[in-house]
Amino acid sequence: MTMNSKNRKKRLSMKDKYKFMTRLGWETTYQDMDKVFPYDKYEGIKIHDWEAWEDPFRMTMDAYWKYQGEKDKKLYAIIDAFAQNHGQKNISDARYVSALKLFLQGVTPLEYQANRGFAHVARNFRGDGPRIACQMQSIDELRHAQTQIHTLSHYNKYFNGFSEFSHWHDRVWYLSVPKSFFDDARTAGPFEFMIAIGFSFEYVLTNLLFVPFMSGAAYNGDMATVTFGFSAQSDEARHMTLGLQAIKFMLEQDPDNVPIVQKWIDKWTWRGYRVLALVAAMMDYMLPESPQSWKEAWELYFEENTVALFKDLERYGITIPKCAGTVAAEKEHLSHQVWLTLYTHAAPAAMHTWVPTEEKMQWLSEKYPNTFDKYYRPIYEHWKKREEEGNRYYSEMLPQLCQVCQIPMLFTEVEKDDPMQYVHRQGTYKGERYHFCSDHCKEIFENEPEKYVYSWLPVHQIFQGNCGGPTLPDVLNWYKVEFGQENCDYVGSQDEAAFNSWHAKA
């Protein structure tokens, strides 16, 4: 019996298959659509045609599971091999582990926050296309949190500073910087969340987090971290296209959306950049072998690549973020100023810091010829002398925090060619005075004061007695940080002793 070719059903193309499996065209009947989707109009964004959404990656759910499953098989095979071969002994130096601690404490919980945020957005967009895309990204973010925890759990067996990362993220002072960023984004509306995370962080800034971190891991012999980085980065490529599609979709729907989107771009590019200040210190100081300086990474991934994107968006009326001039001036100073603060406040921290070695300072001199030797090397040489005299410097004072980004007031007037004068801006609201690290944070506050007056500032909370008590031991006990094990200087630490003993035996 032969089959008549004319009676065969035409096979659907991938595009049509995706459309039929995801574009349901669902309209509510017994409840008004505005009641079912109450959050996608109050921000002022006007959407006239949800069907105009072009999905940046057309992947059905069955294909998604197969694709991610294959990646996980390869990832966990490498993680197992790394553990069985005692990969922790093959890293360049135990100082490198502080970079992993900072990543696990500060970044991994943000992956889970992104999972929750995109799940919320997927529920509250009334268009089928963006709902499906955000749902997949939500699952991606949960997977990222899981793979990072599984990878770095190996280090928890041999080093301090990993065991209480989730607890620390909610309490430790420097971790309020990344936490407040996502708290701010998740309490915004769905469209602003897409600009904050989908565009400004995923598209504009994510390369400055993942690419230098993974290349740094490779340079320092940490192949397990390299593997989870590459496994995540293939997802990040999809996330970047989702963020770009989201912003173009908003801009093409109505010209009234342009000023709203521009305001969000200005805000969230700056807020994301302030979070990356911790990454700058990690790149330049925590990596014994550094493949790239923070300044070089910023010039490549922002000034060359991202500025070209903003030029492409000019046709919609979008301009480069207001903060571009400030960050260009700060790139010579940012990592040094952050590390100075982490060094002097290492006692109430959940990681080690140290004076950079002479080899590292020579590298910094080469990468920052205009600033390092002139402004920062003398400080390190002074501190090194104090250490040799048995008088390692720890600050006994709590720093003033910025009301918006929650970073200590450590930045200087680099735009005014006065890099030794600290930036300190003030404003008042309802009779209360508030402090800011920059004009940009002050402007963000003035646009939404009712949001930021409720900021949970760690230093303020300590002074109010809400962090275990008034003394350092009280605060560390509330943090669950073991004094002398998970904090203070790397030199003389258990981490240093363990690493040195392995290599002495070898």
DRENKOL-774719 format. One record per residue (C-alpha): x, y, z; residue number from 1. Coordinates in steps of 0.02 Angstrom, whole numbers, plus 50000, padded with zeros to 5 digits. Each point is the difference from the previous one (the first is absolute). Layout:
residues N
<<X; Y; Z>; NUM>
...
END
This chain:
residues 506
<<50000; 50000; 50000>; 1>
<<50072; 50167; 49951>; 2>
<<49961; 50164; 50085>; 3>
<<49936; 50139; 49891>; 4>
<<50121; 50145; 50024>; 5>
<<49858; 50121; 49971>; 6>
<<49915; 49940; 50159>; 7>
<<50150; 50028; 50110>; 8>
<<49984; 50137; 50128>; 9>
<<50126; 50136; 49975>; 10>
<<50130; 50003; 50139>; 11>
<<50003; 50158; 50101>; 12>
<<50153; 50109; 49995>; 13>
<<50088; 50033; 50165>; 14>
<<49932; 50176; 49998>; 15>
<<49820; 49943; 49977>; 16>
<<50020; 49859; 50125>; 17>
<<50065; 50123; 50128>; 18>
<<49856; 50120; 49965>; 19>
<<49865; 49868; 50022>; 20>
<<50079; 49935; 50161>; 21>
<<50026; 50169; 50083>; 22>
<<49882; 50130; 49925>; 23>
<<49835; 49945; 50075>; 24>
<<49908; 50163; 49967>; 25>
<<49912; 49980; 50166>; 26>
<<49871; 50131; 50049>; 27>
<<49910; 49994; 50166>; 28>
<<49810; 49991; 50004>; 29>
<<49931; 50002; 50177>; 30>
<<50133; 50121; 50064>; 31>
<<50060; 50159; 49917>; 32>
<<50177; 49988; 49927>; 33>
<<50052; 50152; 50101>; 34>
<<49955; 49908; 50159>; 35>
<<50096; 49845; 49949>; 36>
<<50152; 50102; 49948>; 37>
<<49997; 50152; 50115>; 38>
<<50185; 50046; 49994>; 39>
<<50042; 50032; 49817>; 40>
<<49915; 50169; 49982>; 41>
<<50031; 50102; 50158>; 42>
<<50180; 50045; 49952>; 43>
<<49939; 50102; 49852>; 44>
<<50068; 49885; 49864>; 45>
<<49877; 49988; 49855>; 46>
<<49987; 49834; 49905>; 47>
<<49882; 50000; 49851>; 48>
<<50040; 49830; 49926>; 49>
<<50069; 49859; 50106>; 50>
<<50009; 49889; 49845>; 51>
<<50137; 50114; 49932>; 52>
<<50120; 49922; 50126>; 53>
<<50136; 49907; 49904>; 54>
<<50071; 49858; 50101>; 55>
<<50190; 50012; 50002>; 56>
<<50021; 49812; 50023>; 57>
<<49866; 49883; 49936>; 58>
<<50019; 49851; 50114>; 59>
<<49856; 49889; 50052>; 60>
<<49999; 49931; 50176>; 61>
<<50040; 49821; 49947>; 62>
<<50152; 50061; 49902>; 63>
<<50051; 50108; 50148>; 64>
<<50003; 49853; 50122>; 65>
<<50102; 49892; 49881>; 66>
<<50124; 50140; 49966>; 67>
<<50025; 50042; 50184>; 68>
<<50008; 49817; 50048>; 69>
<<50146; 49969; 49883>; 70>
<<50092; 50150; 50071>; 71>
<<49974; 49939; 50178>; 72>
<<50068; 49827; 49960>; 73>
<<50162; 50076; 49938>; 74>
<<50010; 50127; 50141>; 75>
<<49979; 49876; 50142>; 76>
<<50122; 49877; 49921>; 77>
<<50134; 50135; 50005>; 78>
<<49953; 50052; 50178>; 79>
<<50019; 49818; 50055>; 80>
<<50167; 49984; 49914>; 81>
<<50061; 50162; 50080>; 82>
<<49951; 49936; 50173>; 83>
<<50075; 49827; 49976>; 84>
<<50164; 50074; 49943>; 85>
<<50009; 50121; 50149>; 86>
<<49989; 50150; 49886>; 87>
<<50011; 50120; 50147>; 88>
<<50185; 49959; 50011>; 89>
<<50032; 50056; 49821>; 90>
<<49941; 50180; 50013>; 91>
<<50133; 50135; 49989>; 92>
<<49985; 50061; 50179>; 93>
<<49871; 49994; 50140>; 94>
<<49976; 50188; 49985>; 95>
<<49901; 49957; 49844>; 96>
<<49870; 49914; 50109>; 97>
<<49944; 50171; 50066>; 98>
<<49936; 50037; 49825>; 99>
<<49895; 49841; 50008>; 100>
<<49935; 50049; 50171>; 101>
<<49948; 50171; 49938>; 102>
<<49915; 49921; 49849>; 103>
<<49904; 49872; 50103>; 104>
<<49951; 50127; 50134>; 105>
<<49954; 50142; 49882>; 106>
<<49954; 49931; 49829>; 107>
<<49926; 49826; 50022>; 108>
<<49854; 50064; 50109>; 109>
<<49967; 50128; 49862>; 110>
<<49973; 49856; 49878>; 111>
<<49861; 49938; 50114>; 112>
<<49931; 50177; 50014>; 113>
<<49998; 50007; 49809>; 114>
<<49907; 49835; 49998>; 115>
<<49865; 50074; 50112>; 116>
<<49997; 50164; 49905>; 117>
<<49979; 49924; 49827>; 118>
<<49868; 49879; 50065>; 119>
<<49902; 50151; 50064>; 120>
<<50019; 50091; 49834>; 121>
<<49950; 49843; 49904>; 122>
<<49838; 49999; 50098>; 123>
<<49962; 50185; 49976>; 124>
<<50031; 50033; 49814>; 125>
<<49838; 49974; 49906>; 126>
<<50090; 49956; 49838>; 127>
<<50035; 49814; 49970>; 128>
<<50170; 50028; 49919>; 129>
<<50086; 50094; 50141>; 130>
<<49918; 49886; 50129>; 131>
<<50079; 49845; 49924>; 132>
<<50169; 50085; 49979>; 133>
<<50002; 50061; 50180>; 134>
<<49945; 49830; 50064>; 135>
<<50150; 49918; 49916>; 136>
<<50118; 50131; 50066>; 137>
<<49929; 49973; 50175>; 138>
<<50042; 49815; 49988>; 139>
<<50173; 50044; 49932>; 140>
<<50035; 50110; 50150>; 141>
<<49950; 49864; 50123>; 142>
<<50115; 49878; 49910>; 143>
<<50143; 50126; 50010>; 144>
<<49979; 50016; 50188>; 145>
<<50000; 49810; 50019>; 146>
<<50152; 49967; 49891>; 147>
<<50100; 50137; 50085>; 148>
<<49959; 49932; 50172>; 149>
<<50044; 49822; 49947>; 150>
<<50164; 50053; 49920>; 151>
<<50059; 50108; 50144>; 152>
<<49943; 49877; 50133>; 153>
<<50162; 49905; 49967>; 154>
<<50100; 50147; 50067>; 155>
<<49892; 50003; 50156>; 156>
<<50083; 49836; 50052>; 157>
<<50173; 50080; 50008>; 158>
<<49980; 50188; 50026>; 159>
<<49906; 50115; 50117>; 160>
<<49876; 50131; 49940>; 161>
<<49876; 49894; 49900>; 162>
<<49886; 49912; 50123>; 163>
<<49877; 50140; 50044>; 164>
<<49993; 50093; 49835>; 165>
<<49810; 50013; 49997>; 166>
<<49993; 50066; 50178>; 167>
<<50140; 50124; 49965>; 168>
<<49916; 50067; 49844>; 169>
<<49857; 50065; 50107>; 170>
<<50108; 50074; 50139>; 171>
<<50183; 50039; 49962>; 172>
<<50033; 50184; 49963>; 173>
<<50087; 49992; 49830>; 174>
<<49872; 49874; 49935>; 175>
<<49860; 50127; 50022>; 176>
<<50068; 50079; 49841>; 177>
<<49948; 49859; 49879>; 178>
<<49850; 49952; 50106>; 179>
<<49928; 50177; 49998>; 180>
<<50022; 50005; 49810>; 181>
<<49884; 49852; 49974>; 182>
<<49882; 50052; 50139>; 183>
<<49982; 50164; 49907>; 184>
<<49969; 49913; 49834>; 185>
<<49876; 49872; 50066>; 186>
<<49895; 50134; 50084>; 187>
<<49984; 50094; 49835>; 188>
<<49868; 49965; 49868>; 189>
<<50024; 49865; 49868>; 190>
<<50060; 50117; 49863>; 191>
<<50125; 50086; 50112>; 192>
<<50061; 49829; 50059>; 193>
<<50033; 49953; 49818>; 194>
<<50104; 50158; 49976>; 195>
<<50089; 49975; 50167>; 196>
<<50044; 49817; 49982>; 197>
<<49959; 49946; 49823>; 198>
<<50084; 50148; 49917>; 199>
<<50114; 50103; 50112>; 200>
<<50073; 49854; 50096>; 201>
<<49987; 49852; 49881>; 202>
<<50041; 50093; 49839>; 203>
<<50101; 50151; 50051>; 204>
<<50097; 49934; 50151>; 205>
<<49999; 49809; 50010>; 206>
<<50158; 49979; 49896>; 207>
<<50094; 50101; 50130>; 208>
<<49948; 49873; 50131>; 209>
<<50008; 49830; 49917>; 210>
<<50135; 50013; 49868>; 211>
<<50140; 50071; 50111>; 212>
<<49950; 49885; 50143>; 213>
<<50008; 49843; 49892>; 214>
<<50161; 50050; 49912>; 215>
<<50072; 50039; 50172>; 216>
<<49950; 49827; 50059>; 217>
<<50089; 49922; 49850>; 218>
<<50158; 50101; 50033>; 219>
<<50000; 49941; 50180>; 220>
<<49972; 49814; 49969>; 221>
<<49816; 49990; 50050>; 222>
<<49926; 49898; 49859>; 223>
<<49840; 49957; 50096>; 224>
<<49953; 50184; 50009>; 225>
<<50048; 50025; 49818>; 226>
<<49880; 49861; 49953>; 227>
<<49849; 50068; 50094>; 228>
<<50041; 50170; 49926>; 229>
<<49994; 49938; 49822>; 230>
<<49845; 49897; 50038>; 231>
<<49914; 50158; 50064>; 232>
<<50069; 50114; 49864>; 233>
<<49909; 49908; 49862>; 234>
<<49840; 50043; 50095>; 235>
<<50060; 50179; 50023>; 236>
<<50006; 50019; 49811>; 237>
<<49813; 49965; 49996>; 238>
<<49970; 50117; 50146>; 239>
<<50091; 50141; 49913>; 240>
<<49893; 49981; 49845>; 241>
<<49843; 49997; 50109>; 242>
<<50052; 50162; 50083>; 243>
<<50035; 50083; 49833>; 244>
<<49835; 49940; 49928>; 245>
<<49907; 50065; 50152>; 246>
<<50070; 50175; 49983>; 247>
<<49969; 50007; 49812>; 248>
<<49823; 49936; 50025>; 249>
<<49961; 50140; 50123>; 250>
<<50078; 50134; 49890>; 251>
<<49910; 49943; 49842>; 252>
<<49828; 49990; 50081>; 253>
<<49976; 50185; 50041>; 254>
<<50108; 50158; 49998>; 255>
<<49937; 50042; 50175>; 256>
<<50100; 49852; 50063>; 257>
<<50166; 50078; 49951>; 258>
<<50026; 50123; 50146>; 259>
<<49945; 49867; 50126>; 260>
<<50123; 49873; 49929>; 261>
<<50139; 50130; 49992>; 262>
<<49976; 50040; 50184>; 263>
<<50010; 49816; 50044>; 264>
<<50156; 49974; 49895>; 265>
<<50086; 50144; 50088>; 266>
<<49951; 49933; 50170>; 267>
<<50038; 49816; 49976>; 268>
<<50162; 50018; 49904>; 269>
<<50066; 50101; 50147>; 270>
<<49929; 49882; 50132>; 271>
<<50073; 49849; 49912>; 272>
<<50168; 50085; 49980>; 273>
<<50006; 50035; 50187>; 274>
<<49971; 49814; 50035>; 275>
<<50144; 49959; 49883>; 276>
<<50116; 50101; 50111>; 277>
<<50022; 49838; 50099>; 278>
<<50045; 49910; 49838>; 279>
<<50131; 50132; 49962>; 280>
<<50088; 49963; 50165>; 281>
<<49988; 49814; 49967>; 282>
<<50078; 50014; 49828>; 283>
<<50147; 50111; 50049>; 284>
<<50039; 49938; 50175>; 285>
<<49926; 49829; 50041>; 286>
<<50068; 49908; 49848>; 287>
<<50184; 49953; 50025>; 288>
<<50010; 49981; 49811>; 289>
<<49897; 50136; 49917>; 290>
<<49965; 49982; 49813>; 291>
<<49926; 50174; 49985>; 292>
<<49984; 50155; 50105>; 293>
<<49834; 50079; 50045>; 294>
<<50045; 50151; 49894>; 295>
<<50035; 49892; 49847>; 296>
<<49839; 49902; 50023>; 297>
<<49897; 50159; 50017>; 298>
<<50076; 50074; 49843>; 299>
<<49967; 49842; 49901>; 300>
<<49828; 49948; 50058>; 301>
<<49922; 50170; 50032>; 302>
<<50091; 50138; 49909>; 303>
<<50022; 49900; 49839>; 304>
<<49859; 49873; 49996>; 305>
<<49858; 50078; 50100>; 306>
<<50022; 50178; 49940>; 307>
<<49975; 49931; 49824>; 308>
<<49833; 49929; 50059>; 309>
<<49943; 50169; 50065>; 310>
<<50044; 50077; 49833>; 311>
<<49886; 49870; 49920>; 312>
<<49861; 50051; 50120>; 313>
<<50019; 50184; 49952>; 314>
<<49871; 49974; 49862>; 315>
<<49870; 49974; 50136>; 316>
<<50054; 50157; 50092>; 317>
<<50106; 49912; 50132>; 318>
<<50164; 50079; 50053>; 319>
<<50151; 49928; 50090>; 320>
<<49971; 49993; 50191>; 321>
<<50039; 50157; 50098>; 322>
<<50129; 49910; 50105>; 323>
<<50117; 49963; 49854>; 324>
<<50115; 50146; 50040>; 325>
<<50013; 49954; 50184>; 326>
<<50042; 49818; 49969>; 327>
<<50129; 50048; 49869>; 328>
<<50087; 50108; 50130>; 329>
<<49984; 49870; 50138>; 330>
<<50074; 49854; 49903>; 331>
<<50176; 50054; 50053>; 332>
<<49952; 49998; 50185>; 333>
<<49851; 49887; 50032>; 334>
<<50082; 49833; 50042>; 335>
<<50134; 50079; 50110>; 336>
<<49877; 50101; 50103>; 337>
<<49886; 49849; 50027>; 338>
<<50146; 49890; 50053>; 339>
<<50062; 50132; 50122>; 340>
<<49829; 49994; 50083>; 341>
<<49991; 49810; 50003>; 342>
<<50176; 49993; 50073>; 343>
<<49967; 50122; 50141>; 344>
<<49831; 49921; 50043>; 345>
<<50051; 49817; 49989>; 346>
<<49959; 49964; 50182>; 347>
<<49809; 50002; 49976>; 348>
<<50013; 49907; 49833>; 349>
<<49977; 49820; 49945>; 350>
<<50159; 49991; 49897>; 351>
<<50184; 50043; 50011>; 352>
<<50092; 50151; 49931>; 353>
<<50184; 50044; 49990>; 354>
<<50129; 50125; 49943>; 355>
<<50039; 49958; 49818>; 356>
<<50166; 49915; 49968>; 357>
<<50141; 50094; 49917>; 358>
<<49969; 49900; 49842>; 359>
<<49817; 50050; 50000>; 360>
<<50042; 50183; 50032>; 361>
<<50118; 49997; 49852>; 362>
<<49859; 49932; 49892>; 363>
<<49884; 50137; 50064>; 364>
<<50132; 50131; 49960>; 365>
<<50004; 49938; 49821>; 366>
<<49811; 49995; 49982>; 367>
<<49969; 50167; 50086>; 368>
<<50153; 50106; 49959>; 369>
<<49908; 50164; 50031>; 370>
<<49935; 49963; 50173>; 371>
<<50066; 49849; 50094>; 372>
<<50177; 50054; 50043>; 373>
<<49946; 50179; 50031>; 374>
<<49852; 49970; 50114>; 375>
<<49988; 49820; 50061>; 376>
<<50171; 49917; 50010>; 377>
<<50055; 50117; 50143>; 378>
<<49848; 49945; 50102>; 379>
<<50040; 49815; 49976>; 380>
<<50182; 50026; 50041>; 381>
<<49950; 50089; 50161>; 382>
<<49881; 49859; 50047>; 383>
<<50130; 49869; 49959>; 384>
<<50122; 50085; 50117>; 385>
<<49868; 49999; 50137>; 386>
<<49970; 49814; 49973>; 387>
<<50185; 49963; 50014>; 388>
<<49998; 50092; 50166>; 389>
<<49856; 49890; 50059>; 390>
<<49872; 50140; 49988>; 391>
<<49887; 49952; 49856>; 392>
<<49874; 50141; 49974>; 393>
<<49815; 49971; 50026>; 394>
<<49876; 50142; 50002>; 395>
<<49909; 50015; 50166>; 396>
<<49867; 50114; 49927>; 397>
<<49844; 49962; 49899>; 398>
<<49991; 50088; 49831>; 399>
<<49863; 50115; 49937>; 400>
<<49895; 49906; 49871>; 401>
<<49916; 50066; 49844>; 402>
<<49811; 49997; 50021>; 403>
<<49974; 49927; 49825>; 404>
<<50141; 49882; 49951>; 405>
<<50049; 49966; 50182>; 406>
<<50186; 50006; 49963>; 407>
<<50109; 50089; 50130>; 408>
<<50046; 50178; 49950>; 409>
<<50165; 49946; 49926>; 410>
<<49996; 50084; 49829>; 411>
<<50094; 50159; 49960>; 412>
<<49977; 50153; 49890>; 413>
<<50088; 49925; 49849>; 414>
<<49896; 50102; 49878>; 415>
<<50067; 50158; 50083>; 416>
<<50181; 49940; 49992>; 417>
<<50003; 49987; 50189>; 418>
<<50018; 49812; 50031>; 419>
<<50041; 50020; 50185>; 420>
<<49842; 50097; 50043>; 421>
<<49852; 49888; 50044>; 422>
<<49833; 50025; 49913>; 423>
<<49863; 50039; 50124>; 424>
<<49830; 50060; 49943>; 425>
<<49854; 50039; 50115>; 426>
<<49815; 50025; 49981>; 427>
<<49849; 50020; 50113>; 428>
<<49828; 49922; 49992>; 429>
<<49861; 50034; 50124>; 430>
<<50123; 50080; 50120>; 431>
<<50123; 49853; 49998>; 432>
<<50176; 50013; 49928>; 433>
<<50065; 49865; 49882>; 434>
<<50175; 49967; 49933>; 435>
<<50057; 49945; 49827>; 436>
<<50161; 49942; 49919>; 437>
<<49968; 50090; 49836>; 438>
<<49889; 50120; 49906>; 439>
<<49922; 49850; 49911>; 440>
<<49945; 49913; 50161>; 441>
<<49933; 50167; 50064>; 442>
<<49897; 50022; 49842>; 443>
<<49930; 49823; 50013>; 444>
<<49947; 50036; 50179>; 445>
<<49918; 50165; 49952>; 446>
<<49898; 49911; 49865>; 447>
<<49934; 49867; 50121>; 448>
<<50031; 50059; 50178>; 449>
<<49862; 49896; 50080>; 450>
<<50085; 49843; 49938>; 451>
<<50174; 50036; 50066>; 452>
<<49959; 50075; 50169>; 453>
<<49963; 49820; 50052>; 454>
<<50171; 49933; 49948>; 455>
<<50071; 49872; 50122>; 456>
<<50173; 50075; 50030>; 457>
<<50114; 49882; 50099>; 458>
<<50096; 50137; 50091>; 459>
<<49839; 50084; 50055>; 460>
<<49932; 49834; 50059>; 461>
<<50156; 49966; 50103>; 462>
<<49986; 50170; 50084>; 463>
<<49817; 49966; 50036>; 464>
<<50045; 49837; 50086>; 465>
<<49915; 49888; 49872>; 466>
<<50152; 49895; 49955>; 467>
<<50034; 49900; 50156>; 468>
<<50073; 50136; 50110>; 469>
<<50117; 50150; 50005>; 470>
<<50170; 49912; 49994>; 471>
<<50093; 49913; 49859>; 472>
<<49982; 49827; 50082>; 473>
<<49813; 50029; 50015>; 474>
<<49985; 50046; 49815>; 475>
<<50109; 49853; 49944>; 476>
<<49896; 49881; 50103>; 477>
<<49844; 50069; 49915>; 478>
<<50087; 49980; 49833>; 479>
<<50055; 49821; 50046>; 480>
<<50179; 50048; 49954>; 481>
<<50137; 49911; 50098>; 482>
<<50128; 50131; 50052>; 483>
<<50175; 49960; 49939>; 484>
<<49940; 49862; 49884>; 485>
<<49885; 50079; 49871>; 486>
<<50054; 50182; 50018>; 487>
<<50154; 50110; 50026>; 488>
<<50164; 49983; 49904>; 489>
<<50045; 49858; 49885>; 490>
<<50176; 49993; 50071>; 491>
<<49994; 49887; 50151>; 492>
<<49828; 49930; 49958>; 493>
<<49946; 49819; 50000>; 494>
<<49975; 50011; 49812>; 495>
<<50182; 50051; 49974>; 496>
<<50063; 49865; 50119>; 497>
<<49899; 49862; 49915>; 498>
<<50055; 50050; 49826>; 499>
<<50183; 50014; 50051>; 500>
<<49994; 49830; 50086>; 501>
<<49935; 49915; 49842>; 502>
<<50141; 50071; 49896>; 503>
<<50130; 49963; 50134>; 504>
<<49948; 49817; 49996>; 505>
<<50001; 50000; 49811>; 506>
END
